[in-house]
Amino acid sequence: MPSDMLLFGLVLFVIGGVLAMKGTIRHDANTAPPAHHPVHMTLRRSLPLHGICPVGLTIMIIGVACVVASYLVRL
């Protein structure tokens, strides 16, 4: 039971993360320069709050809660 809850929590966390960043990924894709201009990739230093999906963020929080609950059950 705890290992199923842990796996379920991890899957929810990954799916929620992809959904949460969907708007940011679209925004970054729209602002990218044309393919014939070489550009060095840089890491984003902060999360843009305008593109974060609240449903994805909620799913991520539920996933973290499942992981924590799995840990507490094993104690």
C-alpha positions in Angstrom: 0.0 0.0 0.0 2.7 2.6 0.9 4.7 1.8 -2.3 1.6 2.3 -4.4 0.9 5.6 -2.7 4.5 6.6 -3.3 4.3 5.7 -7.0 1.0 7.5 -7.4 2.4 10.6 -5.7 5.4 10.7 -8.0 3.3 10.3 -11.1 0.9 13.1 -9.9 3.9 15.3 -9.2 5.4 14.8 -12.7 2.1 15.3 -14.5 1.3 18.3 -12.4 4.7 19.8 -13.1 4.2 19.5 -16.8 0.7 21.0 -16.6 1.9 23.8 -14.4 4.6 24.8 -16.8 2.5 24.4 -20.0 1.9 28.2 -20.3 5.5 29.0 -19.6 6.6 26.5 -22.3 4.3 28.1 -24.8 5.4 31.6 -23.9 9.1 30.6 -24.3 8.4 28.9 -27.6 6.7 32.0 -29.0 9.6 34.3 -28.0 12.3 32.0 -29.4 14.4 33.4 -32.3 14.2 31.8 -35.7 16.1 28.5 -36.1 18.8 29.9 -38.4 20.1 32.1 -35.6 22.3 30.2 -33.2 21.5 31.0 -29.6 23.1 29.6 -26.4 20.5 28.2 -24.1 20.4 29.6 -20.6 18.6 28.3 -17.5 15.7 30.3 -16.2 16.6 31.9 -12.9 13.1 32.4 -11.6 9.6 31.0 -12.3 7.3 33.3 -14.3 4.1 33.7 -12.4 2.1 34.6 -15.4 2.4 31.2 -17.0 1.8 28.8 -14.1 -1.4 26.8 -14.4 -3.1 26.6 -11.0 -4.6 23.1 -11.8 -1.1 21.7 -12.4 0.2 23.4 -9.2 -2.7 21.8 -7.2 -1.9 18.4 -8.7 1.7 18.8 -7.7 0.8 19.6 -4.2 -1.5 16.5 -4.0 1.4 14.4 -5.3 3.8 15.8 -2.6 1.1 15.0 0.0 0.9 11.4 -1.3 4.7 11.1 -1.0 4.7 12.5 2.5 1.8 10.2 3.5 3.6 7.2 2.1 6.6 8.1 4.2 4.5 8.6 7.3 2.8 5.2 6.8 6.1 3.5 6.6 7.1 4.9 10.0 
